[in-house]
Amino acid sequence: MQVEIKPTCLKGSVVVPPSKSYSHRGIIASSLSCGKSKVSNVIFSNDIKATIGGMSALGANIQIDGNSLNIIGSPVLRKNDVINCEESGSTVRFLIPIALCNEAEVTFVGKNNLVYRPLKPYLDICDEQGLKYTKFENELPIKFDGKLKSGTYNIPGDISSQFITGLLYALPLLDGDSVINITTPLESKGYIDLTLDILDKYQIKIVNDNYQKFYIAGNQNYQPFDYYVEGDYSQAAFYLVAGIIGEGLTLKGMNEKSFQGDMAIIDFIRKMGGRVEFVGDDLVCYKSKTHGAVIDLSQAPDLGPIITVLAALSEGETRIINASRLRIKESDRILSITTELRKLGANIEMLEDGMIINGIENFGSSDKLSSWNDHRIAMSLAVASIRCNDTIKIDGMESINKSYPDFIKDFNSLGGQIKC
């Protein structure tokens, strides 16, 4: 789907969509509980649909009720031949160890860039424990045969925290105690905090030893819980930058004491001279003249594309560092955001693990922008349109369905002019 966007500043207030990261986690924990749980304030993006489908395949009874889910969980997982993860990295990495809590043959499938995203930490575990797996041409499809055993798990911390989250969900279900030993510095600690927060709500107890070791007792039971999903800081980031480079915006539905690592967007913007503050229950950003800074994305890689937009419009030089994981997302986000913003006149130098950006006053225009089938690239380019000197066109805007299907509607409700 190609869209045309006319430059215009957004104004007013917006209710930020619920956290996709928390939604995944709440659905999974509810599905593993013995009894009835409710997960409220859910947006049924493609990724969330994939997790609903995966947990349903493993035995949970999940019924949609408006923007809520009524879930009757099943701690005794049933065998299922195929779990389709669509394009959701969270779904495949969270559900593989959960599915392997049973002696089972199970095949995980996906599509587009997900079939290339690395699964090596799990394959190393299979090799160590003697579990069989069959890989085909790419990372997916992959077929597993066997059952996880409790014990010590050595996991790198610099590939994806999703592997650690998957194990934190599965290991409490096994007989015997386990330890997760983090073998390299842990990145994206905020996502582990989300996982531990949800597990605690569902009465699963984990001992966190300074993010270096996690001690997990076996034979634990998930307890039903009614969970309301808070606003998503990774989506709020688009509106915060839109307000800073435009005329200011008010964001509703945000938790000032959130565990979300992407709350770092507030610190990044402030570091660059932007004004953001909580006013009562609202998060308000104001039009600001921003400057370059050093932005470390090791703990919040999903903020990479949108902070690059802000940096490209900020006075002086911005250095984005510790961002190598941007290269293994839905697209190679260092390459994709650099390529597209350069079409608009941005001055960006690519590095292996980051970027050097020298700011300009405004963007130009282009009728040949691409989303790279990446929702965060698509939404970042839409925000960039605010400071373009003419209309832009973006191909592949349907990629927003991965996380935020209502983005165009919400963008236009603030005075934006996206035409499909």
Buried (B, 14 or more C-beta within 10 A) or exposed (E): BBBBBEBBBBBEEBEBBBBBBBBBBBBBBBBBBEEEBBBBBBBBBBBBBBBBBBBBBBBBEBEEEEEBBBBBBBBEBEEBEEBBBBBBBBBBBBBBBBBBBBEBBBBBBBEBBBBEBBBEBBBBBBEEBEBEBEEEEEBBBBBBBBEBBBBEBEBBBBBBBBBBBBBBBBBBBBEEBBBBEBEEEBBBBBBBBBBBBBBEBBBBEBEBEEBEEBBBBEEBEBBBBBBEBBBBBBBBBBBBBBBBBBBBBBBEBBBEEBBBBBBBBBEBBBBBBBBBEEEEEBBBBEBBEBBBBEBBBBBBBBBBBBBBBBBBBBBEBBBBBBBBBBBBBBBBBBEBBBBBBBBBBBEBEBEEBBBBBBBBEEBEBBEEBBBBBBBBBBBBBBBBBBBBEEBBBBBBBBBBBBBBBEBBEBBBBBEBEBEE
